Amino acid sequence: MTDNDPALWTTRRQAAAIRNKELSSTELLDHYLDRVGRLNPSINAVVTLDEMRARAAARDADAATAAGADVGPLHGIPHTIKDAIETAGIRSTGGAVELTDHVPAADAPVVARLKAAGSIVFGKTNLPRWSGDGQSYNELFGVTNNPWDLGRTPGGSSGGAAAAVAAGLTSFEIGTDIGGSVRMPSAFSGVWGHKPSFGLIPTLGYLDSVGGGRFEADVNVFGPMARSVDDLELLVDLLAGPTPDRAPAWRVEVPPARHQALADYRVGVWLDDPACPVDGEVLAVLDGAVRALEAAGASVDRAARPDIDFTEASKLGAQLISVAASVSMSLDEAAALADKSRGAANNVQRHHTWLARHLRRTELREAWAAWFRSYDILLCPVSVTPAFPHQTGGNWLDRSLTVNGEARPYTDLIKWTAMVGMAYLPVTTPPLGLTASGLPVSVQVVAPFCEDRTAIHFARLLADVAGGGYHVPPGCA
């Protein structure tokens, strides 16, 4: 199916076709705009378009191609950007009514790097208010639906980004991830995602509050979402680097993958935990992928895991994430939430309390590093559930999820991602297959800190042996 439609090609293939004059940037942009016009009304992933400037940029790209100019790796590629990331000249709201008419004068560093490589931003994608939910809806733009089942969420907070990539409404996307906001939407929507090591890719220009984007929040990262692992590699290479103020002195060299052959990888498997049981349909797909690894000759240890208590690590992750995200709240709102949750959310805390938690995080990071001296990869779930039906009422503390026929707290949604994310580790999420109900499933491929290529390369090998990879959602071919 994807071979017949350039909108569904990988970014690398599109870029090669443009360079080779098999496809023009203008043609590809027009095709995406046509698909947005036809498919987006039911999905509601793309919430703002910048057609006029995008068409002018595409014409310029085609003129450069015709002239034989030396062009960048993303030359002429049209794509969207999550609405939480500042994009010059295009309304960028963070999903909040306070920024309804906010049009940044400058690009976030990640957007500037994409444009320097030749890409063309033609729109913005939906998210929850201030990127603060595991679903993607807000007062400005409404609810984004999952292309695999319109009655379900594509996840959050980068749900519009994931849905747009899955439905072929954009070449690729850049999401943000503080609690799982690249990993969960990618998994729910059946696309490739990568959460980079903390600090590898600049997160300036992140709209998590009025006047936000001027400093980098703890835990938060920006990461690519695409229809192929090759595109993840390309985008990480283009985006990795210091913030502009550090560029005069800092350089980034991401080390190569630890191994090339599957048989050389030492893999730990942590697919379930009594503290946070995973849905049986998800486990069936994950177990099938692990069995495929074993059959292919990988060294797999189903009992190996870091010396970390799941409950403590996930709780600490939630506490650190809630503080990092609380900049979007007023002090009164934060105090009310902390009071309602009897201190569990702890959005208001003294600095020495944060320092104590940061110290404990450092100890857990040391435990991860020690474990990675004996193992190369840890596989663990993205979430306790596949994409679930929309819940737009209430909040994190009021809602519940149905897992294995039982009601579970909505906060269980991010326990597996919070445990890993707060430790700053890189994670690639490859599409592995569908549940018996026809919903996409992925896994967290966790690698050592700053060894992003190891996560990406192993995810490629895993998807190959498990029969995974991107597939077009029903109705989007």
C-alpha positions, 0 to 999 in steps of 0.5 A: 500500500505504501509503495503507491502513495508518496505521502506514506513513504519514509522521509528518506525515500521522499527526500531521495525522490525530490533530489532525483527529480522523481517527485517535486516538493510542491507535488508532495506538499499538495498531496499532503494538503489534499490528504489533510483536507480529506482525512483530517476532519475525522481524525483532527490531528492537524489544527493549524495550516500555513499553506501560503508560506509552505507553498512558497518554500516548496517552490523555492526548494524545487527551483534549487533542485532544478538548478542542481544546488547542494541541498540538505538531507530534508530538502523540500520535505513538508511536515508538521510540528507539535503545537507545543514547540515554537515555530516562527510565523505559525500560531503555536499555542501549547493547547492553551487558550492563553496562547490562542493568538501566539505567533512566535517570532523565532523558531525553537532550536529543533525547528531551526535545525530541521529548516536548516536541513531543508524541511518545510513546516506546513502545520501544527498538530494537536495536544492536551493543554500545556501537554499535560495529559495522556490524551490529546484534546483541548478547549481550542481545537477539540479531541484528536482521534486514533486513526486505528479506531476513531473512538479511542485516543492516540495518546498524549501529549504528542497524540496529534503528532502520532496520529498525523504520522500514522494517517499519512498527513505529514512526512514525520513529526517532532514530539515532546516527552516528559512522562511518555508523550512520545512513547505512548502516542507512538505505541497507540498509533503504530508508528516509530518513536524515539525518546532521546537521552535527556539533554541530547536534543535542545528543548528550548521553545517548549510552550508549557506556560505563558512566556515558556520556552526560555529554559529547559525543564527537568526530564522533558525531551524532544524526540522524532516520530516517523514511519521507519527506523531509518527516519529516526536515525536521520532525525536524531543525527540532525537534531542532536547537539548543544543549545545555542548558548553552549554551541561555542564550546560543546560538541555531541558525538553519539557513540555507535550501537554496542553491537551489530549482530542480534546474537551479540546483544544481552537483553533483559526482559521486564514485561510485567510487574505485580505492582502494575500489571499489563493488559493481557492482549498487550502482553501476548504481543510483547511475549511473541516478540521476545520469543521471536528474539530467542528463536533468532539467537539473541541472548535473552534473560527474562529474569534480568532487571536493574536493582530497582523497585518498580513502585519506588521508581515509578512514584519518584518519576511521577513526583519529579515529572509533576514538579517539572510540569507544574510551571504551567499551573498557578501557585493556587492551582498547584496547591489545590491539586496537591491538597486534593491528592493528599500530597501525592502529586506534590506539585508544591514542594520545598527546594530541599525536598526536590534535592533529596528526590534528585539525589535518590534519582541519582542513586537509581541512575547509578543502579541502571548504569551498573546493570548496563555493564552486564546487559545492553538492552532492557525491554519493558511495556510502554503502558498497561493498556493499548489505546483506550476510549476517550475520557475528556471529563475529570482529570488524572485523579478522577479517571480510571482505566480498564485493564484485564477487566478491572478498573485501574487508576488513570495514573497507572498509564505512565508508570512504566514510562515514568520509571525510565524517563526520570532516569534520563535514559534513551528509549526507542518504541518500535511497532510490533503488531496488533492486539487481538482487538486490532490495536497497535502495540509497541515496547520500550527498548531501553538503552544506557544513557547517551547510547541512543544508537544502541536503542535505535539499532536494537529496535530495528533488529527486534522489529525485523524478527518480530514481523513489526514495523509501520502499517497503514491504519484502516481507511488511510491508504 
